[in-house]
Amino acid sequence: MQGSERAESIPEVQFSAPAGRPAGVEVMTLAELRARADACALAVPHRPGFHHLLALDAGRLSHTVDFRRYELAPGDWLWVRPGQVQHFGDLAGAQGVLVLFESRFLDPATATAARLEDWYGPAVRHPEDAAGEAARAALDHLHREFGALSGLPLEAHLEVLRHLLSVLVLRAAHLVRDAAEDAGDCAATATFLRFRDAVERDFAVSRRVADYARALGYSPRTLSRATEAAAGTGAKEFIDRRVVLEAKRLLAHGDLPAARIARRLGFEDATNFSKYFLHRAGVTPIAFRESVRGGT
């Protein structure tokens, strides 16, 4: 991995294949990660342009994703998506296997089935025994094949890695299911997915549930029920969380003044934006920016 050359408060990191290894995927243990010369850079916020899929085997690991801190225990899985802001806690004593991969390494059908672009998917998964064992078997197979460059032509080796990674991400994607799916409410799931996509597209245009309900042909109450079942929160809270997340990313990742961020997110002025952010994040935009850049 290597950072971009732009000087930013939170650097973007692009995928860089190790020498002699195929582009698009890398598998390593946490011990190997700790041994890297640039491992210290993992402890500060950074924004990778590729997926991180981690299975923790032993020890404890603290990891922050989009400004939310998670505490991982043995058996937990972590999935960080491209574009999310993350940083590692103390890696000492933690044991596990980490897979780094670019979305384009997998074929489109697999990417769709595994919901690679589902930025709302849970960062940490706590699998049940059978699901966890199946995913772990897929991870171990991929790890062994990644280390076995000899015995196959490079192109054949690359295809094997692609197929094994496909199995792994499909398994990992189904370590947890949407709450609405668990309840057998397919209609609620479909409603939520339509709402989620609309929010992702238009959160800077409208923060009103009624606007989304009218555009999608539902009542506001139907949207709230479906969102509560699938995401554990009401429709308005879901919209607000997405707006606040984007605000945090813009505040932490660049130097835009609050007034320009306000306009980008659809606020009339910086004052309204600051009040909105303070009410939902508990700090002012400026205080949040300072806390992130201070490394806290």
SULMO-V207379 format. One record per residue. SS is DSSP state (alpha for helix, beta for strand, coil for the rest). OMEGA is omega in degrees with one decimal (none if undefined). Layout:
ss,omega
SS,OMEGA
SS,OMEGA
This chain:
ss,omega
coil,175.3
beta,-177.8
beta,174.9
coil,-175.2
coil,179.1
coil,177.3
coil,-178.7
coil,179.3
coil,173.5
coil,-173.0
beta,170.0
beta,-179.2
beta,179.1
beta,-179.3
coil,177.2
coil,-176.6
coil,175.3
coil,179.7
coil,177.7
coil,-178.5
coil,-180.0
coil,178.9
coil,171.8
coil,-178.1
beta,175.1
beta,179.2
beta,-178.7
beta,172.3
beta,176.6
alpha,175.9
alpha,176.9
alpha,178.0
alpha,179.7
alpha,-175.6
alpha,-178.8
coil,-178.3
coil,-177.3
coil,-176.3
alpha,-179.9
alpha,179.4
alpha,-179.6
alpha,-176.4
alpha,177.2
coil,-177.2
coil,175.9
beta,-172.1
beta,-177.7
beta,176.8
coil,-177.5
coil,-176.5
beta,168.6
beta,177.2
beta,-171.3
beta,171.3
beta,-179.2
beta,-177.0
beta,-176.2
beta,-178.8
coil,179.4
coil,-179.7
beta,173.9
beta,-177.6
beta,-178.8
beta,-179.8
beta,-178.2
coil,171.9
coil,173.5
beta,-176.0
beta,178.2
beta,175.4
beta,-176.8
beta,176.2
coil,178.6
coil,-177.6
coil,179.2
coil,174.4
beta,177.4
beta,177.0
beta,176.2
beta,-175.1
coil,177.6
coil,178.0
coil,177.7
coil,178.2
beta,-177.1
beta,164.2
beta,-178.8
beta,167.8
coil,-178.9
coil,-179.4
coil,-177.5
coil,178.0
coil,179.1
coil,178.7
beta,180.0
beta,-178.7
beta,-178.1
beta,175.6
beta,174.3
beta,178.8
beta,175.7
coil,-179.4
alpha,-175.9
alpha,176.7
alpha,-179.3
coil,179.3
coil,-175.7
alpha,-179.0
alpha,178.3
alpha,179.8
alpha,179.6
alpha,-177.8
alpha,-179.5
coil,179.7
coil,-178.7
coil,-177.4
coil,-178.6
coil,-177.9
coil,178.8
coil,178.2
coil,-178.3
coil,178.8
coil,-178.1
beta,-178.9
beta,-179.8
coil,-170.8
coil,170.0
coil,-171.5
alpha,-174.5
alpha,-179.8
alpha,179.6
alpha,179.5
alpha,179.9
alpha,178.6
alpha,-179.1
alpha,177.4
alpha,177.9
alpha,178.7
alpha,-179.6
alpha,178.7
alpha,178.1
alpha,-179.5
alpha,179.3
alpha,-178.3
alpha,179.5
alpha,-179.6
coil,-175.2
coil,-180.0
coil,-177.8
coil,174.8
coil,179.0
coil,170.5
coil,-175.4
alpha,-178.7
alpha,177.8
alpha,177.4
alpha,179.4
alpha,179.9
alpha,176.5
alpha,178.2
alpha,-179.1
alpha,-179.8
alpha,-179.8
alpha,176.9
alpha,177.1
alpha,178.0
alpha,-177.6
alpha,-175.6
alpha,176.2
alpha,175.4
alpha,-177.0
alpha,-179.4
alpha,-177.0
coil,172.0
coil,172.8
coil,177.7
coil,176.2
coil,-179.7
alpha,179.5
alpha,177.4
alpha,178.6
alpha,-179.6
coil,178.5
coil,-178.1
coil,-177.8
alpha,-179.9
alpha,179.1
alpha,178.4
alpha,179.9
alpha,178.5
alpha,-179.9
alpha,-178.0
alpha,176.4
alpha,178.6
alpha,179.9
alpha,-180.0
alpha,179.0
alpha,177.9
alpha,179.8
alpha,-178.3
alpha,-166.8
alpha,-175.5
coil,177.7
coil,179.3
coil,-178.8
coil,174.4
coil,-176.5
coil,177.6
alpha,-177.6
alpha,179.6
alpha,178.7
alpha,179.5
alpha,-179.8
alpha,-178.8
alpha,-176.2
alpha,178.6
coil,177.4
coil,169.4
coil,176.3
alpha,-179.2
alpha,178.1
alpha,178.4
alpha,-178.9
alpha,178.4
alpha,-179.2
alpha,-179.9
alpha,176.9
alpha,-178.8
alpha,-173.9
alpha,-173.1
alpha,177.5
coil,179.0
coil,179.4
coil,-176.7
alpha,-179.4
alpha,178.4
alpha,179.1
alpha,178.2
alpha,-177.5
alpha,179.5
alpha,-179.7
alpha,178.4
alpha,-179.7
alpha,178.1
alpha,179.6
alpha,177.1
alpha,179.2
alpha,179.1
alpha,-179.1
alpha,179.1
alpha,-174.5
alpha,-168.3
alpha,-178.3
coil,-174.9
coil,178.6
coil,175.5
coil,-176.7
alpha,-178.5
alpha,-179.8
alpha,175.7
alpha,178.4
alpha,-179.8
alpha,-179.6
alpha,-178.4
coil,173.0
coil,178.4
coil,-178.3
coil,-179.2
coil,-176.9
alpha,-179.3
alpha,178.1
alpha,177.8
alpha,-178.3
alpha,178.1
alpha,179.1
alpha,-178.4
alpha,179.8
alpha,-178.1
alpha,-173.2
alpha,-178.8
alpha,177.3
coil,177.4
coil,175.4
coil,176.9
alpha,-179.1
alpha,179.3
alpha,177.7
alpha,179.9
alpha,-179.0
alpha,-179.2
alpha,178.8
alpha,-177.3
alpha,174.7
coil,177.9
coil,-179.7
coil,none
